[in-house]
């Protein structure tokens, strides 16, 4: 039952191989590889914040006090904060990163990041990345940074990343828009944003943060063809085994920002899995309980503790499909609602107490009439 999905993956991998190979060679000129070993313990956790403020939506914010506590926790517990681009290049090429590596990122370039988070990070001389939606900056919306503030942060060690021109729902085709016009529009959203960042005197890294964390297989292929790494907002850690065009990050927001929650996030390891089906998480409106089929790879985790959860449902059902138990089908307990839903699968580490291997998969479901939800 998995052959068609695997076959399509292999065909597409072959199609994009020349492009990806060229990008890989270019990257090696920037960060020469000294070791091609791929130790399981070489991994990193990427954090994503949005607003750092008291008076903004809790769903996309943490307070300045909470943010400072998070950074103090990293400093007090031996974590290494690395630049995003260097971390991705090292892991993609099989080169080791330091133990307990964490990357700090911010989406949307809200002004509160400049006023509240930047001083904390500058004080510690830590790198971080801000993903910029260029239209928001250019139109001088009051809640966002200015070009001068972005340039100041870059001079102080920040990296600037691509968050498109207008922050669209990238997986969606407009009414009457065919696949080719959609591709042209998305290419413009990415490449025009990159050009604008350069024109403003910045040195943007070639990394895209998907708006709303949403991506599909066609979008992932497009981004790979343009030579970008890409980040979502599904939870988890990254390693050399990760998909570098759909990388997980741990969102940090009010309600999920206690020090206990934060400690769990930064100690997480990536659960090594291959998604056998479906190709991506974009659903038909009629789908009620989508099924995710995973193949678990070997790792230093306790498979007997494998558990999965769905947004708003808690623990959900799963079934092993083969012997030995490596292929698993995961399903929600009841119909998922329109909008974004995550299946999170975890397994405890064998050697470390209170540490978990983690994998997250994002579903995107339209409204019952086929129209798309809004945020």
Secondary structure, 3 states (H helix, E strand, C coil): CCHHHHHHHHHHHHHHHHHHHHHHHHHHHHCCCCCCCCCCCCEEEEEEECEECCCCCHHHEECHHHHHHHHHHHHHCCCEECCHHHHHHHHHCCCCCCCCEEEEEEECCEHHHHHHHHHHHHHHCCCCEEEECHHHHHCCCCCECCHHHHHHHHHCCCEEEECCCCCCCCCCCCCCCCHHHHHHHHHHHHHHHHHHHHHCCCCCCCEEECHHHCCCHHHHHHHHHCCCEEECCCCCCEECCCCCCCECCEECCCCCCCHHHHHHHHCCEECCEEEEECCCCEECCCCCCCEEEEEECCCCECHHHCEEEECCCEECEEEECCCCCCEEEEECCCCCCCEEEEEEEEEEECCCCCCEEEEEEEEEECCCCCCCCCC
